[in-house]
Amino acid sequence: MGKIDSKLHKPRRSLHKPYRFRPIRFEKVTVICLCFNHEKYVIEALNSVLEQTYSNIEMIVIDDASLDESAETITNFIEKYEGEIPISFFPFQTNQGNCKAFNFGLQKAKGKYIIDLAADDMLMPDCIQKQVSVFEKLEDTYAVVFSDLYYINENSEILKTHFQRDTNEKLAQFVPQGDIYKQILAKSFLSAASMMMRKKVLDKVGGYDENLSYEDYDFWVKSARKYLYFFIDDILVKKRVLKNSHGRSFYLKNNRHLLSTLKVHEKAYAQNCSKEENLALAVSVRYHLRLSFYTEHFELVTKYANLLKKLDKTRWKDQIVITLSKMKIPVFRLYQIYSSY
């Protein structure tokens, strides 16, 4: 279906009730593909959309002021492409960041369902068909369907799956679904790369928060408060792992993500309704308090400690970390050595 050869380019808790089955309609899906310095991989990402077994798709491609030749590569791709799927391309002149760039695409989107596709990831050929088939059987109380995925390296070689599977690739762990609010407060257990989202829900929660440095955790907390999630027991996406990937910067000094996570925690605390929800939130707050110490964000340790105190969940081990942080003990190099094993 119009594939382009990459070699031609430079490298509520009470809401959860049994859903009623409804006839599947051929609904439009918008794939918003965000690119930043992914010249080497973007053609694979775009081709993975063209190769879908589901055809009622539109693509909105945004280059967020890449410093490499991503924009030229995408332009050449579109000029050579002749096929059924409409593609709109928006090359930004100044970098806007993931959240603002995605929201721009969301305003242009006409699909009932949205996929946020990173330009170094790929969809399996039946990904959209399976996700739409499930979504169209669900009540409107479901905001997201998500699946398992493969992690791949720079050469597109499979490293592992996101969820634990046995040698026959049968799921070997419990995956929360339905009302996942408390689970997602405690731990980001799913991968945003595997999600299809209901556009109506994205619009209601205001899209991604542009004041944050990353998008997924905040969206999960906002949407899971009021809506349900459905897990598809299948591997539908390939997510690329790179040395300079967005997620890995969490574990570096001077990263912005820990402050953004604190803001999400504070918003979650404001909307929590029970001790059980506060207990779940405390698990994540405690983890990021320690991570702030390990990466020498000492001022954030104090702020996380204040939130943990509000949750009434400070433990003696936390107090040790807080005390060492006040002394500004440099531990980042030791943390790097420890985490490399």
Protein Blocks (a to p, Z undefined) as FASTA:
>chain_A
ZZacfklpccehjlpccdddddddddddddddddehilmmmmmmmmmmmmpcbfbbcddd
ddehiablmlmmmmmmmmmpccfbdcdddddfbdebjklmmmmmmmmpcbfbdcdddfkb
ccdfklmmmmmmmmmmpcfkbmbdcdddddddfkopafbdfbdcdfkopafbdcdehjlk
lmmmmpcfbcfklpccdfklmmmnopaafkbcbfklmmmmmmmmmmccddddddfbdcdd
dfkbmklmmmpghiaklmmmmmmmmmmmmmpcbfklmmmmmmmmmmmmmmmmmnopaklm
mmmmmmmmmnopacfklmmmmmmmmnopafklmmmmmmmZZ
